[in-house]
Amino acid sequence: MIDDIKERHFEMTIKIKKCTLKDLHKLQEISYETFNETFKHQNTPENMNVYLQRAFHLNQLEKELSNLSSHFFFVYFEHEVAGYLKVNMNDAQTEEMGDESLEIERIYIRSKFQKHGLGKYLLNKAIEIALEESKIKIWLGVWEKNENAIAFYKKMGFVQTGAHSFYMGDEEQVDFIMVKTLI
């Protein structure tokens, strides 16, 4: 006879925390790691290094963290930083999209934490912020060769409305502009 077996269900712990200047070094570390994981196989090492040094230099990240119209959030999975989100409003947006818009500039998840719904979790956080700030649409730029991200954003209700140039070092690349209307 088999004794009663009690199944234990472990709920995955996902938490989000707004970044402050105290998080500067951790933000730089995870920015380097996730950007490299995502793009190094499709870009030259020279162009990657130029971009990483410019975009994720401590002075640049400090400036962005200090901007009241930009917000960074770490997402934790099982008590470990798994990725981050950066949103911009008003004049912090990287394109002129108007005061009724919120930009998702970055959603990056460390590779070992992908496929756990964390990207969707961060996207929902961006939507929540947009609604709290009375924004009517959210938008983002996504590299035309990042097929997984494009498919994810389409699944989440974004549509491509345009494109713009993006420089990875000295190489001009194309980002698709994708928009989701909230109201």
N, C-alpha and C positions, 0 to 999 in steps of 0.2 A: 504494500500500500504506500502510495506516495503522500508524504506530508503536504499540507497546504503550502503552496509556494506563493510568496508575496512578491509581485513584481514591483520594482522600484522605478519610478519614472523621474528622470532627472530633467528638470526644466533648464534649458540653456539660458544663461544670464547675459542679457544684452543691456548695456547702459550707455548713456550719452552724457558728455560733459563739455561745457563750453571752455574753450582754451583761453588762457590768460598769458601775460608775458612770462609768468613762471614756467610755462610749458614750451618756451621758445626752442630749447635744444631738442626736446622730444619731437616737436613739430618738424624741425629740420630733419631729424633722423628718419622719421616715417615718410616725409616728403621725398627724400632721396630714394629710400627703399622702394616705395610704391611706384614712383615714376620710372625708376630703372626696371622694375619687374614688368611694367606695362609696355615700355617703349624701346628698351635697349636692343632688342632683337630686330628692330626695323629701322634703326638709325645708326650712323657712324659714332664710334666712341668720342671723336672730337666734337661733333655737334651735341651729343648728349652732355659732355662735360661743360661746354659753353652755356647751354641752357640751365643745367643744374646749378652752376655757380651764380648765374644771374637771378634765376627765379627763387632759389632757396637759400641765398646768402642770409646770414643772421640779420644783417641790417635791413634787408628787404622784408623778411618775415616780421621783424619787429615793427616796421612801418605799417605793414598790412594789419597786424594784430592791434595796433594803436588806432586804426581808422574806425571811427564809430559807425560807419556804414558797411563794414565788413565783419563777418563773424566766422570763427573756426570752431569746430566741434570734433572731439575725439569720440569714436565709438569703441566701446569695450565689449569683448566677447570672452566670457569666462574670466573676467578680471584682468584681461590683457588688452592693450591698445591694438585694435584690429584694423583701424583705418581712420579716415577723417573726412570732413565736409567743410567746404568754404563757400559762403554765400555773400553776395554783394548787393547793395541797394543804392539808389540815388546816384550820386556822382562817382561812387566806387565801382560801378559796373564797367566792364571792359569795352562795351559798345554802348552807343546812345540808344537806349531802349525805352527811355521815359521813366518817370517817377512811379508809374503804376506797375512796374516790373521788378522782379527779383531775379538775379543771376545766380545760377549754381556754377561757380567757377571750377570747383574741384570736388569730385567724389572719388576717393581712392581707398581700396580695401587691400590689405596685405594678402598675397597669394594663398598663404596657408589658411586664411579665414574666408576665402571666397566660397560661394555656393551655400551660404548659411542665411541668406536673406538680408545681409547687412547693407548692401547697396540700396535695396528697397526701403529699408529702415531709415537710412540717411536721406533718401529722396523724400520720404514722408515727413521727416523733420523739416526739410526745406519748404515743403508745401505748408506745413503748420506755421512756420515763421512768416511766409508770404501772406497767409490769411490773417494772422495777428497784426500784420503791418498794412492791411487793407490793399494788398497788391492783387491785380486781376490776372496776371500771367507770370509764369516762371520760364526762364530760358537758359540755354547753355550752348557752348561750342564744343563739338566733338570731332576729333580727327577723322577724316573720311576713310582712313584705313582701319579704324578701330571698330571692326564689324560687330564684335560682341557688345560693346557699349551702345552702338547705334540700335541694334536689335532690342536691347534692354529698354532704352528710352522710348522706342516706338511702342513696345509692349505696355509701357507706363503712360501712354497717351500723348507723347510728344510728336510733333510733326516738323519736318524740315521746312524752313521758311526762307533760307538763304545760305550764304557761305561767306567766309572771310579768310584772309591770309594769316598764317601763323608761322613764325620763324623758329625753326629748331637749329640753333647755331646759324650757319649761313645758308641753310636750305629752306626755301619757301615751301610751305605745305598748306593744305586747305582744311579748314574746320567747317563742318556743317553747323549752321545755326538751327537749333531745334527749340520749339516753343510749345508750352502747354497752357491753355487758357483755364483759369480756375473758377471764374464766375460766369 
